[in-house]
Amino acid sequence: MTKKHGDMNVRGEVRKAPASRADNLKHAWQADRHTAGMNWSEAEAQFIRSRKLGIYGASKAVKPRTIEEYKWDLKQFFDFMRAHDVTHYNQLSEKSVLDYVEHLQSNGWSRATQRKYLISLKAFFRWVEHDPTCADMKMKSYRKVLPRIGKEIRRTFIPSVEQMEVFRQGFNRKVMWGLRDYTALCFMLDCGARIGEVCNLEPEDFKWDVGLVNLDGKTGERLVPFDKETSGQLVREWMRTRTQYAHPECRKVFINRFGGNCTPDTFRQSFEDNLSRTGLDKILGEDTISCHTVRHYFCTMYLVNGGTLHNLQRITGHKSLETLMIYVHLAQQLSSVAQEAARVSPLKSLMKQGPMKKRKTVVI
């Protein structure tokens, strides 16, 4: 193709067309974006995507509920930065991150909430360290700036046998939904299932001939024994009742009032209502009997009644024995208290002496 004379300079070289204003603005925007890094919305979207896929610092893909927790926790961080005119990642500094930490500590949040927010923020900075796009944009990680997050020491409340029995009998089994909640509670007390695993139950999960049930929860599937004469009988009775109200497409054992699948929130609310109905909310004060408290109760009483730690791990699905050690200590405390009470009981010592001899009454 023949070049026109106007396209060449005096040395015969082809001249480049001058850049348009739009091109100049585009290059300027790209350079500015590269310098400023991602804005918070972009950073959040890329971080959440990496957690869903289990890449860039994530050991595995996380569950939808964890994704929602990440979004909420990081929203606190992003809102704080926006309020201080930090709109892009590369505007961050060590001081601004530490200001946020100080904000958490002085804003009245509990230590557990502060810890939760910082764990999510550390995960966010870990993503920055591993994502190549962040490296291209020269986005610096501030993970090591954050304070060390120690293991949370939680006080585990275990209700007494009497309190649990009052709670269990509080459900009205003459009402359909009371029967549902009572059955779910007894099933959890029998096999230590998580409430999410209870909601996932389907009729095919029960192996009635061998007394095993397949539980599917956050740690995967596992076979757990159940008592066919107690919780098994209750589940059978409930399954006969549910057929009248269940939606044709609903395969779950436990249904809600509309015939669809139950959610953990369904049982959380019914447990709260039962606490008020039985008056235990006033007796327990700050403590409560929640769905997870029932699991704590199962683990503790399993050991108190002579169960072994390794079998308990198989039943509950805990990956680490370290997690179960808290129940060992609780079980030992309960056992030692019970043994000592039986040994030093004043009533027992009185009864050992036998009936007192009848005194002779002298009439003057």
C-alpha positions in Angstrom: 0.0 0.0 0.0 1.4 3.4 -1.0 1.8 5.9 1.8 0.7 9.4 1.2 3.4 12.1 1.4 1.5 13.7 4.3 1.9 10.5 6.4 5.7 10.7 6.3 8.2 13.1 7.9 11.2 14.6 6.1 13.2 11.4 6.8 10.6 9.2 5.1 9.3 7.7 8.4 5.6 7.1 8.8 4.1 9.6 11.2 1.8 8.4 14.0 -1.6 10.0 14.2 -1.9 12.3 17.2 -3.7 10.7 20.1 -7.3 11.8 20.5 -8.6 13.4 23.7 -10.6 10.2 24.4 -7.4 8.1 24.2 -5.5 10.5 26.5 -8.3 10.3 29.1 -8.4 6.5 28.8 -4.7 6.2 29.5 -4.8 8.7 32.3 -7.7 6.8 33.9 -5.9 3.4 33.6 -2.7 5.0 35.1 -4.7 6.5 37.9 -6.6 3.3 38.6 -3.3 1.4 38.7 -1.9 3.9 41.2 -5.0 4.0 43.4 -5.7 0.2 43.3 -9.2 -1.2 43.4 -12.0 0.7 45.0 -13.7 -1.0 47.9 -16.6 -2.4 45.8 -14.1 -4.0 43.3 -11.9 -5.3 46.1 -14.9 -6.9 47.9 -16.2 -8.5 44.7 -12.8 -10.0 43.9 -12.2 -11.2 47.4 -15.7 -12.9 47.6 -15.1 -14.6 44.3 -11.8 -16.0 45.5 -13.5 -17.4 48.6 -16.2 -19.0 46.6 -13.6 -20.7 44.3 -11.2 -21.5 47.1 -8.2 -19.7 45.5 -5.7 -17.0 46.3 -5.1 -17.8 50.0 -8.3 -19.8 50.6 -7.7 -23.4 51.6 -11.1 -24.4 50.2 -14.3 -23.0 48.9 -16.4 -21.6 51.7 -20.1 -22.0 52.3 -22.7 -19.3 51.4 -23.3 -18.5 55.1 -19.6 -17.8 55.5 -19.7 -15.5 52.5 -22.5 -13.5 54.1 -20.4 -13.2 57.3 -17.4 -12.0 55.3 -19.6 -9.3 53.6 -21.0 -8.1 56.8 -17.6 -8.0 58.6 -15.8 -6.2 55.8 -18.6 -3.7 55.4 -17.6 -2.3 58.8 -14.1 -1.8 57.6 -15.1 -0.4 54.2 -17.6 2.0 55.8 -15.0 3.2 58.3 -12.5 3.9 55.5 -15.0 5.7 53.3 -16.0 7.9 56.3 -12.3 8.9 56.5 -12.1 9.7 52.7 -10.1 6.5 51.9 -12.0 5.3 48.8 -9.3 3.1 47.1 -7.1 0.3 48.5 -3.8 2.0 47.8 -4.9 5.0 49.9 -4.6 2.7 52.9 -1.8 3.2 55.3 -0.6 1.4 58.4 -2.1 4.3 60.5 -5.5 4.0 58.9 -5.6 0.3 59.6 -4.6 0.8 63.2 -7.2 3.6 63.5 -9.8 1.0 62.5 -8.6 -1.4 65.1 -8.8 1.3 67.8 -12.3 2.1 66.5 -13.3 -1.5 67.1 -11.9 -1.5 70.6 -13.5 1.8 71.7 -16.9 1.4 70.0 -18.5 -0.9 72.6 -18.3 -4.1 70.6 -17.7 -7.3 72.6 -14.4 -9.1 72.4 -16.0 -11.9 70.4 -17.3 -9.4 67.8 -14.0 -7.6 67.5 -12.2 -10.9 67.0 -14.7 -11.9 64.3 -14.2 -8.7 62.4 -10.4 -9.0 62.6 -10.4 -12.6 61.4 -12.4 -11.5 58.3 -10.0 -8.6 57.8 -7.0 -10.9 58.0 -8.5 -13.2 55.4 -9.0 -10.1 53.2 -5.4 -9.1 53.5 -4.3 -12.7 52.9 -6.2 -12.5 49.6 -4.3 -9.4 48.7 -1.0 -11.2 49.3 -1.9 -14.1 46.9 -3.9 -12.5 44.1 -1.7 -11.6 41.1 -4.0 -8.7 40.1 -3.3 -7.1 43.5 0.4 -7.5 42.9 0.1 -5.8 39.5 -1.7 -2.9 41.1 1.0 -2.7 43.9 -1.6 -3.3 46.6 0.2 -3.8 49.9 -1.1 -6.3 52.5 -1.5 -5.1 56.1 -2.1 -8.4 57.6 0.9 -8.3 59.9 -0.1 -4.9 61.2 -3.3 -6.3 62.8 -3.0 -7.4 66.4 -2.4 -11.1 67.1 -5.8 -12.9 67.4 -5.6 -15.5 70.1 -7.9 -18.5 70.4 -11.3 -17.4 71.8 -12.0 -18.7 75.2 -15.7 -19.3 75.4 -17.6 -20.2 78.4 -19.7 -23.2 77.6 -23.0 -23.4 79.4 -24.4 -26.8 80.1 -27.9 -27.0 81.6 -28.6 -29.4 84.4 -30.5 -32.6 83.8 -33.5 -31.1 85.6 -33.4 -28.0 83.4 -33.1 -29.9 80.2 -36.0 -32.1 81.2 -38.2 -29.0 82.0 -37.2 -27.6 78.6 -38.0 -30.9 76.8 -41.4 -31.2 78.4 -42.2 -27.6 77.5 -43.2 -28.4 73.9 -46.8 -29.2 73.4 -46.9 -32.5 71.6 -50.7 -32.2 71.0 -50.0 -29.5 68.5 -48.3 -30.5 65.3 -45.5 -27.9 65.4 -44.9 -28.7 69.1 -44.5 -32.4 68.1 -42.1 -31.4 65.4 -39.9 -29.4 67.8 -40.1 -32.0 70.5 -39.0 -34.7 68.0 -36.1 -32.7 66.7 -34.9 -31.9 70.2 -35.1 -35.6 71.3 -33.3 -36.6 68.1 -30.5 -34.1 68.8 -30.2 -35.3 72.4 -29.9 -38.9 71.1 -27.3 -38.5 68.5 -25.7 -35.1 68.9 -26.7 -33.7 65.5 -26.2 -30.1 64.6 -29.4 -28.2 63.8 -28.3 -27.8 60.2 -28.0 -31.6 59.9 -31.4 -32.0 61.4 -32.9 -29.6 58.8 -31.1 -31.6 56.0 -32.6 -35.0 57.0 -34.5 -37.0 54.4 -36.5 -40.2 55.0 -33.8 -42.2 53.0 -31.2 -41.1 55.5 -32.6 -43.5 58.1 -31.3 -47.1 58.1 -34.0 -48.5 60.3 -32.8 -52.1 60.2 -29.4 -51.3 61.7 -30.3 -48.1 63.7 -28.1 -45.7 61.8 -28.8 -42.3 60.3 -26.8 -40.5 57.7 -26.1 -36.9 58.8 -25.0 -34.3 56.2 -23.5 -31.2 57.6 -20.6 -28.8 57.5 -18.0 -31.5 58.0 -19.5 -33.8 55.3 -21.6 -36.9 55.6 -21.3 -39.5 58.5 -23.3 -42.4 59.8 -24.4 -42.0 63.4 -26.3 -44.5 65.6 -29.7 -43.6 67.0 -32.0 -45.4 69.4 -34.9 -47.0 67.4 -37.1 -47.3 70.5 -36.8 -43.6 71.7 -35.9 -41.0 69.1 -36.5 -43.4 66.3 -40.1 -44.0 67.4 -40.7 -40.3 67.7 -39.3 -39.7 64.2 -41.6 -42.4 62.7 -44.6 -40.8 64.4 -43.6 -37.4 63.1 -43.1 -38.6 59.6 -46.6 -40.1 59.6 -48.0 -36.7 60.7 -46.0 -34.6 58.2 -47.4 -36.4 55.2 -50.7 -34.5 55.7 -49.0 -31.1 55.5 -45.8 -31.5 53.5 -45.5 -30.0 50.0 -45.3 -32.7 47.3 -41.8 -31.6 46.3 -40.5 -31.3 49.8 -38.2 -34.3 50.7 -37.1 -33.1 54.1 -38.2 -34.8 57.3 -38.9 -31.6 59.2 -41.1 -29.1 57.5 -42.3 -25.6 58.2 -45.8 -24.3 58.5 -46.1 -23.9 54.8 -45.1 -27.4 54.0 -41.6 -26.5 52.9 -38.1 -27.1 54.2 -37.3 -26.1 57.8 -34.3 -23.8 58.4 -32.2 -23.5 61.5 -33.9 -20.2 62.3 -37.2 -22.1 62.6 -35.9 -24.1 65.5 -34.0 -21.2 67.0 -37.2 -19.2 67.3 -39.2 -22.2 68.7 -36.5 -22.8 71.3 -36.6 -19.2 72.4 -40.4 -19.4 72.7 -40.1 -22.6 74.7 -37.7 -20.9 77.1 -40.2 -18.2 77.9 -43.0 -20.7 78.1 -41.2 -22.8 80.7 -39.9 -19.8 82.6 -36.3 -21.0 82.1 -35.3 -17.7 80.6 -35.8 -16.0 84.0 -34.0 -18.8 85.8 -31.0 -19.0 83.5 -30.5 -15.3 83.1 -27.7 -14.6 80.6 -27.4 -18.3 79.8 -29.8 -20.0 77.4 -30.7 -23.3 75.9 -30.1 -22.9 72.2 -29.8 -25.5 69.4 -26.1 -25.6 69.9 -26.4 -25.8 73.7 -28.2 -29.1 73.1 -25.1 -30.4 71.3 -22.9 -29.2 74.1 -25.2 -31.1 76.5 -25.1 -34.2 74.4 -21.2 -34.2 74.3 -20.9 -33.6 78.0 -23.5 -36.2 79.2 -22.1 -38.8 76.7 -18.8 -38.7 78.5 -20.4 -38.4 82.0 -22.4 -41.6 81.3 -19.2 -43.5 80.4 -18.8 -42.9 76.6 -15.3 -42.7 75.1 -13.7 -39.7 73.5 -12.9 -41.4 70.2 -16.4 -42.7 69.7 -17.8 -39.2 70.6 -15.6 -37.8 67.9 -17.0 -40.3 65.4 -20.5 -39.4 66.4 -20.2 -35.6 66.4 -18.0 -35.3 63.4 -15.4 -33.1 65.1 -12.1 -33.1 63.1 -9.9 -32.5 66.1 -9.9 -34.1 69.5 -8.7 -30.8 70.9 -12.2 -29.3 70.3 -13.7 -32.1 72.4 -11.3 -31.6 75.4 -13.6 -28.9 76.8 -16.3 -31.5 77.2 -13.8 -33.9 78.9 -13.1 -31.2 81.6 -16.8 -30.5 82.0 -17.6 -34.2 82.3 -14.9 -34.7 84.9 -16.1 -31.7 86.9 -19.7 -33.0 86.9 -18.6 -36.5 87.8 -16.4 -35.4 90.7 -19.1 -33.1 92.1 -21.7 -35.9 91.9 -19.3 -38.4 93.6 -18.4 -36.0 96.3 -22.0 -35.0 96.9 -23.0 -38.7 97.2 -20.2 -39.3 99.7 -20.7 -36.3 102.0 -24.5 -36.0 101.8 -25.8 -35.1 105.2 -29.1 -36.9 104.5 -27.2 -40.0 103.5 -25.2 -40.0 106.7 -28.3 -39.6 108.8 -30.0 -42.5 107.1 -27.0 -44.7 107.7 -27.5 -44.4 111.4 -30.9 -46.0 111.2 -34.0 -45.0 113.1 -33.4 -43.4 116.5 -34.3 -45.4 119.6 -37.6 -44.3 121.1 -37.0 -42.6 124.4 -39.0 -43.6 127.4 -41.3 -40.8 128.6 -41.4 -40.5 132.4 -44.7 -39.2 133.8 -44.4 -37.6 137.2 
